[in-house]
Amino acid sequence: MRWVFRLIGLLIVIVVVIVGSLFLLPGDRIARIAADQISSATGRKVTMQGDTKISFYPVLGVSTGVVEVANADWSEAGSMLRADSLKIGVEPKALFGGDIRITGLEMVNPEIRLERAADGRVNWELGVEGVAPSGQSGGGSAPAQSKRLALTLDRALITGASLVYTDHGTGEVQEFRNMDFELRWPSYDGTATFEASLRPAGEAVRISGQLEQVGQFIDGAVTGVAARLSSPGGSLGFAGRAGLQPQLEGRLDIDIASTPEFMAGLGLGAVDVPKGFGRSIKGNSQITLTEDMRLSLRELVLALGGNQLAGAADIMLGEKVPRVNAQLNAGALDLSALAGADSNGGGGGSGTGGGDSGWSKAAIDASALALANGEVALVADSVDLGDLKLGKTRTLMTLNNSRAVFGLRELRAYDGLVTGEFVVNNRSGLSVGGKMNASGVNLETFLADAIDVRRFSARGDSTLSFLGAGNSVHAIMNSLSGNGTVRTGRGVISGIDLDRLMRSGDMTGGTTVFDEMSASFTMDKGNLFNSDLLMNLPLAKATGKGRIGLGARDIDYLFTPVLLEGENSRGLAIPVRIRGPWANPRITPDLEKALDLNLKEERKKLESKAKEEINRAVEKELGVTPEEGQSVEDAVKDKLEDRAKRELLKLFK
């Protein structure tokens, strides 16, 4: 058994020698070993400054002062990484070569700079040889190779970190401050889990997840990834695959209860999102991101706090202004928030009385028109525009430099069909305009929604060209200009019998039935002017002219009757004037016009009779008898001339 004790004694001596050697090994030597190992693995120079201390319990490790990792040789921004202090715990065999297995890492106040060069190179590609900036093999004969990072982490803890990302191609700079980060990476080719906490606006924004096959990911392969971002107001989740190029493919889940809170939590500022446009967002999509920053969304389903959208989209994020190409389908689409407050809400009165408070003066925020360019095809079962209600809608929106053109391929509205285009332009102040053709429109429901007129019932065709400008519905309606036409078939005006009123002045109500109506109009400074309205009634015709205040929400209009010939009873023709606010206009006979219209013949007869009486009196007093075809005035004139001649001849005799 003696050899057993000798063996045990030998082992004890070896352990004593090893432990004693570790105590005698200076701290800067350990720091130098660690720095050299990391420099060799990454291809970047690593320096450690300040006092370097070694610890043996509970783990073998070293702590340093300031640590720096050099940037890519093409960068002029300084170190890629700089930290106030670094603590590293390693397995003892790391001191004798081989892979570095870090059992613990703690970094305080690191500053990280990530950069993308104008030619596409990125500074976070470490230890790569023979790879051109584009990611393709260089011009040499040797194939591209990647040095393997001999590094793992049982646990890494980073506090107070700052990250600055600079894209030299676009000039974009993004900064993130006061971040905490924890990483567990026990196997180089295994799975790493991570948790991060950012505070861009005070409250913590948390990111957690895992990355599979980390070694292959570092070498440029696409590997599995799962992550979730949680901010005040909601969260985003992703599960799929990712690469450093960047590349991304997988499923995105969105659950945001309050978009303004969510955006503010990310430090993007408070965003006032209109109702139905994403004040809350819940949905998912299959997404793909390619190296050229092309984001593709497929199987897209979104609930936007009142509106539902489904479809697909491609977004070019690499351009200065993102370009969108999308095909979307919606059910009942509510866009009433585009008009600001309700038209009869407290937007400021028009002064017209009758309880009509006027169009809304609430400011319309159209800044979203500048966020992207592109084309969006939309199909909706119905569209609510606040005052106006549309049915089946197929439109193509072309968005370019804050100007949106809606091509109306099919717009079912008020039982009719509308085609044309509608334009919203916010390049130098907000303006709206368009050219439209409508056929078979139910004017009863349309006028009730559009201008709160509920007495007119007919189906009609119309053309319209218009333009308005201003930052509120009130300003736009008071600036409208343009022109158009209206033509209807048989219709009804309720609450008044125009035929009876125009004939006898009877204002006791009733109903007007007309056979057809036509009119053209112009618009200027929010007023609609018409001078050629023609309405055919069963026993009369009526013409009309006047002004309709689209901005002031009032009317001043005159209907003038034209009695049909061959009637059994003549009756009176009394023009009707409609004047006042839309909500409560006054309908009265215009007696002055009635006198001019109905007593014209009687006045002519009286004038003729008076003239005859005067002529007879003149003939009698002056003894003048007009010759055939000669007027009394001429006869008197001739007689006076003859008398004057005779008196002059007497002077020369």
C-alpha positions in Angstrom: 0.0 0.0 0.0 3.1 2.2 0.2 2.8 3.2 -3.5 -0.7 4.4 -2.8 0.4 6.9 -0.1 3.3 7.9 -2.4 0.8 8.7 -5.1 -1.4 10.7 -2.8 1.6 12.6 -1.6 2.6 13.4 -5.2 -0.9 14.7 -6.0 -0.8 16.9 -2.9 2.6 18.3 -4.0 1.3 19.1 -7.5 -1.8 20.9 -6.1 0.4 22.9 -3.8 2.7 23.9 -6.6 -0.2 24.9 -8.9 -2.0 26.9 -6.2 1.3 28.5 -5.1 2.0 29.4 -8.8 -1.4 31.1 -9.1 -0.7 33.2 -6.0 2.7 34.2 -7.4 1.2 35.1 -10.9 0.9 38.9 -11.2 -2.5 40.4 -12.0 -1.3 42.3 -15.1 -0.1 39.0 -16.5 -3.6 37.6 -16.3 -5.1 40.7 -17.8 -2.5 40.5 -20.6 -3.4 36.9 -21.3 -7.1 37.7 -21.4 -6.6 40.7 -23.7 -4.3 38.8 -26.0 -6.8 35.9 -26.2 -9.7 38.2 -27.0 -7.6 40.2 -29.5 -6.5 37.0 -31.3 -10.1 35.7 -31.4 -11.7 38.9 -32.7 -9.0 40.5 -34.7 -9.4 43.7 -32.7 -6.8 45.2 -30.3 -8.0 44.9 -26.7 -6.4 47.1 -24.0 -7.0 47.0 -20.2 -5.8 49.9 -18.0 -5.7 50.8 -14.4 -5.1 48.5 -11.4 -5.6 44.8 -12.2 -6.5 42.5 -9.4 -6.8 38.8 -9.3 -9.2 36.7 -7.2 -9.2 33.0 -6.5 -12.5 32.5 -4.5 -15.3 31.9 -5.2 -14.0 31.9 -8.8 -10.7 32.5 -10.5 -11.0 35.9 -12.0 -9.5 39.3 -12.7 -10.8 42.9 -12.4 -9.5 45.9 -14.3 -10.0 49.6 -14.8 -10.8 51.0 -18.2 -11.2 48.5 -21.0 -11.2 49.3 -24.8 -11.8 47.3 -27.9 -10.6 48.9 -31.1 -12.9 49.8 -33.9 -12.8 48.7 -37.5 -9.8 50.2 -39.3 -12.1 52.2 -41.6 -13.9 53.9 -38.7 -12.9 57.3 -37.4 -15.3 57.3 -34.4 -12.9 55.9 -31.8 -13.1 52.6 -29.9 -15.9 50.2 -30.7 -16.3 49.5 -27.0 -15.1 51.3 -23.9 -16.0 50.5 -20.3 -15.1 52.1 -16.9 -14.3 48.7 -15.4 -14.4 45.0 -16.2 -14.5 41.9 -14.1 -14.0 38.4 -15.6 -14.2 35.0 -14.0 -12.6 32.1 -16.0 -11.9 28.4 -15.6 -8.4 27.8 -14.5 -7.4 26.0 -17.7 -7.8 29.3 -19.6 -4.5 30.3 -18.2 -2.7 27.4 -19.9 -4.3 28.0 -23.4 -7.4 26.6 -25.1 -10.9 28.0 -25.3 -11.9 30.7 -22.9 -14.8 29.7 -20.7 -15.9 32.8 -18.9 -17.9 31.8 -15.8 -18.8 35.4 -15.1 -18.4 38.9 -16.7 -19.4 42.2 -15.3 -19.0 45.5 -17.2 -19.8 49.0 -15.9 -20.8 51.9 -18.0 -19.8 50.5 -21.4 -20.0 52.7 -24.5 -20.7 50.7 -27.7 -20.4 52.2 -31.2 -22.0 50.2 -34.1 -21.4 51.6 -37.6 -22.4 50.8 -41.1 -20.1 52.3 -43.8 -21.4 53.9 -46.9 -20.3 50.9 -48.9 -22.1 48.5 -46.6 -19.3 47.3 -44.3 -20.2 46.9 -40.6 -17.9 47.3 -37.7 -19.4 44.4 -35.7 -18.1 41.7 -38.1 -15.2 40.3 -36.0 -12.4 38.0 -36.9 -13.4 37.6 -40.6 -10.8 37.2 -43.3 -11.2 37.2 -47.1 -14.7 38.7 -47.0 -15.4 41.8 -49.2 -17.6 44.6 -47.8 -20.6 43.3 -49.7 -20.3 40.0 -47.9 -19.0 38.2 -51.1 -15.6 36.5 -51.4 -12.7 38.9 -52.2 -10.8 38.9 -55.4 -8.1 36.6 -54.1 -8.0 32.9 -54.9 -8.3 31.9 -51.2 -11.9 31.2 -50.1 -13.5 33.3 -47.5 -12.7 32.1 -43.9 -14.0 33.1 -40.5 -12.0 32.7 -37.4 -13.9 31.0 -34.7 -14.4 32.9 -31.5 -13.1 30.6 -28.7 -15.4 32.1 -26.1 -18.4 31.2 -24.0 -20.2 33.0 -21.1 -21.9 31.3 -18.2 -23.3 34.7 -17.2 -22.6 38.3 -18.3 -23.9 41.4 -16.6 -23.6 44.8 -18.1 -25.0 48.0 -16.4 -25.3 51.6 -17.5 -24.5 50.8 -21.1 -24.8 53.3 -24.0 -25.2 52.3 -27.6 -24.8 54.6 -30.7 -25.6 53.3 -34.1 -24.4 55.3 -37.2 -25.3 54.6 -40.8 -22.8 56.6 -42.9 -24.8 55.8 -46.0 -28.0 57.5 -44.9 -26.6 59.8 -42.2 -28.9 58.2 -39.6 -27.7 58.2 -36.0 -29.6 56.4 -33.2 -28.6 56.6 -29.5 -29.7 54.4 -26.6 -28.6 55.3 -23.1 -28.8 53.8 -19.6 -29.2 50.2 -20.6 -28.7 47.1 -18.5 -28.0 43.7 -20.1 -27.7 40.1 -18.9 -26.5 37.2 -21.1 -26.1 33.5 -20.5 -24.2 31.6 -23.1 -22.9 28.4 -21.7 -22.0 26.7 -25.0 -20.4 28.3 -28.0 -22.6 26.5 -30.5 -25.5 26.3 -28.1 -28.3 28.6 -27.1 -27.9 32.0 -25.5 -30.6 33.7 -23.4 -30.7 37.4 -22.9 -32.5 40.1 -21.0 -32.1 43.8 -21.5 -33.5 46.9 -19.9 -33.6 50.3 -21.6 -34.8 53.6 -20.3 -35.1 56.0 -23.3 -37.8 58.0 -21.7 -37.5 57.2 -18.0 -39.6 54.0 -17.6 -38.0 50.7 -18.3 -38.4 49.0 -21.7 -37.5 45.3 -21.4 -36.2 43.0 -24.2 -35.9 39.3 -23.5 -35.4 36.2 -25.6 -33.0 33.6 -26.9 -30.7 33.0 -29.8 -30.0 29.4 -31.0 -26.7 28.2 -32.4 -24.8 31.3 -31.4 -21.5 30.2 -32.9 -23.1 29.8 -36.3 -24.8 33.1 -35.9 -21.5 34.8 -35.3 -20.1 33.1 -38.3 -22.8 34.6 -40.5 -25.4 31.9 -40.6 -29.1 32.3 -40.1 -30.3 30.8 -36.8 -33.4 30.5 -34.7 -34.3 33.5 -32.5 -37.2 34.4 -30.2 -37.6 37.9 -28.6 -40.1 40.0 -26.9 -40.1 43.8 -26.4 -42.3 45.2 -23.6 -42.9 48.9 -23.1 -45.4 50.9 -21.2 -48.6 50.5 -23.2 -47.9 47.2 -24.9 -45.5 44.6 -26.3 -44.0 43.1 -29.6 -43.1 39.5 -29.9 -41.0 37.7 -32.6 -40.3 34.0 -33.3 -38.3 32.8 -36.3 -34.8 33.0 -37.7 -32.3 35.9 -38.0 -28.8 36.7 -39.2 -26.3 39.5 -38.9 -26.5 40.8 -42.5 -29.3 41.7 -41.3 -31.8 39.0 -42.2 -35.0 38.1 -40.5 -37.9 35.7 -41.1 -40.6 34.7 -38.8 -43.8 35.6 -37.0 -44.5 39.0 -35.5 -47.1 39.4 -32.8 -48.4 42.9 -31.8 -50.3 43.6 -28.6 -50.4 47.3 -27.9 -53.1 48.6 -25.7 -52.1 52.3 -26.0 -49.9 53.3 -29.0 -49.2 56.8 -27.6 -47.9 55.3 -24.3 -45.9 52.6 -26.2 -44.2 55.2 -28.5 -43.5 57.5 -25.6 -41.9 54.7 -23.6 -39.6 54.0 -26.5 -38.5 57.7 -26.5 -40.2 58.5 -29.8 -42.4 61.2 -28.4 -46.1 61.2 -27.6 -48.1 60.5 -30.8 -51.8 61.6 -31.1 -53.2 58.7 -33.1 -56.7 59.3 -34.4 -59.4 56.7 -33.4 -59.4 53.8 -35.8 -55.9 54.4 -37.1 -54.0 52.5 -34.5 -54.6 54.1 -31.1 -54.5 50.5 -30.0 -53.0 47.7 -32.2 -53.5 43.9 -31.9 -52.5 41.5 -34.7 -49.8 39.4 -36.3 -48.0 38.9 -39.6 -45.4 36.7 -41.2 -42.4 39.0 -41.8 -39.2 38.8 -43.9 -36.3 41.3 -43.8 -33.6 41.1 -46.4 -30.1 42.6 -46.5 -31.3 45.5 -48.7 -33.7 46.4 -45.9 -36.8 45.2 -47.7 -39.5 44.3 -45.2 -42.2 42.0 -46.5 -45.5 41.4 -44.5 -47.6 38.5 -45.4 -50.8 37.1 -43.8 -51.2 40.5 -42.1 -54.1 40.8 -39.7 -54.5 44.0 -37.7 -57.1 45.4 -35.3 -56.5 49.2 -35.1 -58.9 50.2 -32.3 -62.1 50.2 -34.3 -60.9 49.2 -37.8 -59.8 45.8 -39.1 -57.3 45.3 -41.8 -55.9 42.2 -43.6 -53.6 41.8 -46.5 -49.9 42.1 -47.5 -47.3 44.8 -47.8 -43.7 45.4 -49.0 -41.8 48.2 -47.3 -38.4 49.5 -48.5 -36.8 50.7 -45.3 -33.4 51.5 -46.9 -34.7 54.5 -48.8 -34.6 58.0 -47.3 -38.4 57.9 -47.1 -39.8 54.4 -46.8 -41.6 53.2 -49.8 -44.8 51.1 -49.3 -46.6 48.8 -51.7 -49.6 47.2 -50.0 -52.9 45.4 -50.8 -55.3 45.7 -47.9 -58.9 44.5 -47.2 -61.2 45.9 -44.6 -64.7 45.4 -43.5 -66.5 48.4 -42.1 -63.8 51.1 -42.2 -64.3 54.1 -39.9 -62.4 57.2 -41.1 -64.5 59.7 -39.3 -61.6 60.9 -37.2 -60.1 62.5 -40.4 -62.7 65.2 -40.1 -61.8 66.2 -36.6 -64.7 66.8 -34.3 -68.3 66.2 -35.3 -69.5 68.7 -37.8 -72.2 69.9 -35.4 -69.9 69.7 -32.4 -68.3 72.6 -30.6 -66.1 73.6 -33.4 -67.2 77.3 -33.3 -70.4 78.7 -34.6 -71.0 80.2 -37.9 -73.3 82.8 -36.6 -76.2 81.6 -38.7 -78.5 80.8 -35.8 -81.0 78.1 -35.8 -78.9 75.9 -33.5 -76.3 75.2 -36.2 -72.9 75.6 -34.6 -71.0 75.3 -37.8 -68.2 73.2 -39.1 -65.5 71.9 -36.8 -62.5 74.2 -36.2 -60.4 71.4 -34.7 -57.0 71.2 -36.4 -56.5 68.3 -38.8 -53.1 66.7 -38.4 -52.0 65.4 -41.8 -48.3 65.0 -41.0 -48.6 61.2 -41.5 -48.6 61.8 -45.2 -44.9 62.5 -45.0 -44.0 59.2 -43.4 -43.9 57.1 -46.6 -44.3 57.0 -50.3 -45.8 54.3 -52.4 -49.1 52.7 -53.4 -51.8 51.2 -51.3 -54.8 49.3 -52.8 -57.7 49.2 -50.5 -61.0 47.2 -50.7 -63.6 48.0 -48.0 -67.1 46.8 -47.4 -68.1 50.3 -46.2 -66.4 53.6 -45.3 -67.5 56.1 -42.7 -66.2 59.6 -43.4 -68.0 61.3 -40.5 -70.7 63.2 -42.4 -70.7 61.0 -45.4 -71.3 57.2 -45.5 -69.9 55.1 -48.3 -70.6 51.5 -49.3 -68.4 49.1 -51.2 -65.2 50.9 -52.0 -62.2 49.9 -54.2 -59.5 52.6 -54.3 -55.8 52.9 -55.1 -54.0 55.5 -53.0 -50.8 56.8 -54.5 -48.7 58.6 -51.9 -45.7 60.8 -53.0 -44.0 63.6 -51.0 -47.0 64.3 -48.6 -49.6 64.2 -51.4 -52.1 61.3 -51.5 -54.3 60.7 -54.6 -57.2 58.3 -54.1 -58.2 56.8 -57.5 -61.9 55.8 -57.0 -62.1 52.6 -59.0 -65.5 51.7 -57.5 -67.3 53.7 -54.8 -70.8 52.7 -54.0 -72.5 55.6 -52.1 -76.1 56.4 -51.4 -77.4 53.7 -53.8 -75.3 55.1 -56.6 -71.8 54.8 -58.1 -69.1 57.4 -57.8 -65.9 57.4 -59.9 -63.0 59.8 -60.2 -60.2 60.9 -57.8 -59.8 62.6 -54.5 -56.6 64.4 -53.5 -55.2 65.3 -50.1 -52.1 67.5 -50.3 -50.0 68.5 -47.3 -46.8 69.7 -49.1 -47.3 73.4 -48.2 -50.4 73.4 -46.0 -53.3 71.1 -46.1 -55.6 71.1 -49.2 -58.2 68.7 -50.6 -59.7 68.5 -54.0 -60.9 66.2 -56.7 -62.9 65.4 -59.8 -65.9 63.0 -59.5 -68.8 61.7 -61.5 -71.8 60.2 -59.7 -74.8 58.3 -61.1 -78.0 57.1 -59.6 -77.3 58.8 -56.2 -80.1 59.0 -53.6 -80.1 62.7 -53.1 -82.4 62.5 -50.0 -79.9 60.6 -47.9 -76.9 62.3 -49.5 -78.1 65.8 -48.8 -79.1 64.9 -45.3 -75.6 63.7 -44.5 -73.7 66.3 -46.5 -75.5 69.5 -45.7 -78.3 68.6 -43.4 -81.1 69.2 -46.0 -83.9 66.7 -45.5 -86.8 68.0 -47.7 -85.5 66.9 -51.1 -86.0 63.3 -52.5 -84.8 62.2 -55.9 -82.2 60.1 -57.7 -79.7 62.1 -59.7 -76.5 62.2 -61.7 -73.8 64.7 -60.9 -70.3 65.9 -61.9 -68.1 67.8 -59.4 -64.7 69.5 -59.5 -63.5 71.1 -56.3 -60.6 72.5 -54.3 -60.4 73.6 -50.7 -57.5 74.5 -48.3 -57.1 75.0 -44.6 -56.1 73.1 -41.5 -59.7 72.4 -40.3 -63.0 71.4 -41.8 -64.3 75.0 -41.1 -61.4 76.5 -43.1 -61.7 74.0 -46.0 -65.5 74.5 -46.4 -65.1 78.3 -46.4 -62.5 78.1 -49.1 -64.1 75.7 -51.5 -64.0 76.6 -55.2 -64.9 74.6 -58.3 -67.9 73.7 -60.5 -70.4 71.0 -61.3 -73.8 69.9 -62.6 -76.8 68.0 -61.2 -79.6 66.3 -63.1 -82.5 64.3 -61.6 -85.6 62.5 -62.7 -88.9 62.5 -60.8 -88.7 63.7 -57.2 -90.4 65.1 -54.2 -89.9 68.2 -52.0 -91.6 67.7 -48.7 -93.0 70.3 -46.4 -94.1 72.7 -49.2 -96.4 72.7 -52.2 -94.4 74.9 -54.6 -97.1 74.7 -57.3 -99.8 76.0 -54.9 -97.5 78.5 -53.3 -96.3 79.9 -56.6 -99.9 80.3 -57.8 -101.8 81.5 -54.7 -99.3 82.2 -52.0 -100.6 79.4 -49.8 -97.9 78.4 -47.4 -99.8 75.7 -45.4 -97.3 72.9 -46.2 -97.9 70.0 -48.5 -95.7 68.2 -51.0 -94.2 69.2 -54.3 -93.8 66.5 -56.9 -91.6 67.4 -59.9 -90.9 65.5 -63.1 -87.2 66.4 -63.5 -84.7 69.0 -62.5 -81.3 70.2 -63.9 -78.8 72.8 -62.8 -75.1 73.8 -63.1 -73.1 75.6 -60.4 -69.8 77.3 -59.6 -68.1 77.5 -56.2 -66.0 80.4 -54.8 -64.8 81.1 -51.3 -67.1 78.6 -49.8 -70.2 79.7 -51.7 -72.1 77.8 -54.3 -73.7 79.9 -57.0 -76.4 78.7 -59.4 -78.4 80.7 -62.0 -79.9 78.1 -64.4 -81.9 75.7 -62.3 -84.9 74.3 -64.2 -87.6 72.2 -62.5 -90.6 70.8 -64.4 -93.7 70.5 -62.3 -97.0 68.9 -63.5 -98.7 72.3 -64.1 -95.8 74.6 -64.2 -92.1 75.1 -64.6 -89.8 76.8 -62.2 -86.4 78.3 -62.6 -84.0 79.1 -59.8 -81.0 81.1 -58.9 -79.1 82.0 -55.8 -76.4 81.2 -53.3 -75.8 78.3 -51.0 -73.2 79.0 -48.3 -71.2 75.8 -48.0 -68.9 77.4 -45.4 -71.5 79.5 -43.6 -74.1 76.7 -43.8 -76.8 79.1 -45.0 -78.9 79.6 -48.2 -80.4 82.5 -50.2 -82.3 81.1 -53.1 -85.2 82.2 -55.3 -87.6 79.9 -57.2 -89.4 81.7 -60.1 -92.4 80.0 -61.7 -93.0 79.9 -65.5 -96.7 79.1 -66.0 -97.6 76.6 -68.7 -99.8 77.8 -71.6 -103.2 76.3 -72.4 -104.4 76.0 -68.8 -108.1 76.2 -67.9 -107.5 78.6 -65.0 -104.8 81.1 -65.0 -104.0 81.7 -61.3 -101.2 83.7 -59.8 -97.4 83.0 -60.2 -95.7 83.7 -56.9 -91.9 83.3 -56.7 -90.6 81.6 -53.5 -87.5 82.7 -51.6 -85.6 80.3 -49.3 -83.3 82.2 -46.9 -81.5 81.4 -43.7 -79.5 78.7 -42.0 -79.6 75.1 -43.3 -81.0 73.9 -40.0 -84.1 76.2 -40.2 -84.5 78.2 -43.4 -87.4 80.6 -44.0 -89.5 79.8 -47.0 -91.6 82.9 -48.0 -93.3 84.2 -51.2 -91.4 87.2 -52.8 -94.2 89.7 -53.1 -92.2 92.3 -55.0 -91.2 89.7 -57.6 -94.8 88.5 -57.6 -96.1 92.0 -58.5 -93.5 92.3 -61.2 -94.4 88.9 -62.6 -98.2 88.7 -62.3 -99.3 92.4 -62.9 -97.0 93.0 -65.9 -99.9 92.7 -68.4 -102.3 94.8 -66.3 -99.6 97.5 -65.9 -99.1 97.6 -69.7 -102.9 98.0 -70.3 -103.1 100.8 -67.7 -100.1 102.5 -69.3 -101.7 102.2 -72.7 -105.0 103.5 -71.6 -103.5 106.5 -69.8 -101.5 107.3 -72.9 -104.7 107.3 -75.0 -106.5 109.6 -72.6 -103.6 112.0 -72.7 -103.5 112.0 -76.4 -107.2 112.7 -76.7 -106.9 115.6 -74.3 -103.9 117.1 -76.3 -105.8 116.8 -79.6 -108.8 118.5 -78.1 -106.9 121.4 -76.5 -104.5 122.0 -79.4 -106.8 121.1 -82.2 -104.4 118.5 -83.6 -105.6 115.6 -85.7 -102.8 113.0 -86.4 -102.6 111.6 -89.9 -102.7 107.9 -90.5 -99.6 106.3 -89.1 -98.6 109.5 -87.2 -98.4 109.8 -83.5 -100.0 112.6 -81.5 -96.5 113.8 -80.5 -95.5 114.0 -84.1 -98.7 115.8 -85.1 -98.2 118.4 -82.3 -94.6 118.9 -83.4 -95.6 119.4 -87.0 -98.3 121.9 -86.0 -95.8 123.9 -83.9 -93.3 124.0 -86.7 -95.9 125.3 -89.1 -96.9 128.0 -86.7 -93.3 129.0 -86.1 -92.7 129.3 -89.9 -95.7 131.6 -90.4 -94.7 133.9 -87.6 -91.2 134.2 -89.0 -92.6 135.1 -92.5 -94.6 137.9 -91.0 -91.3 139.6 -89.8 -90.1 140.0 -93.4 -93.3 141.3 -94.9 
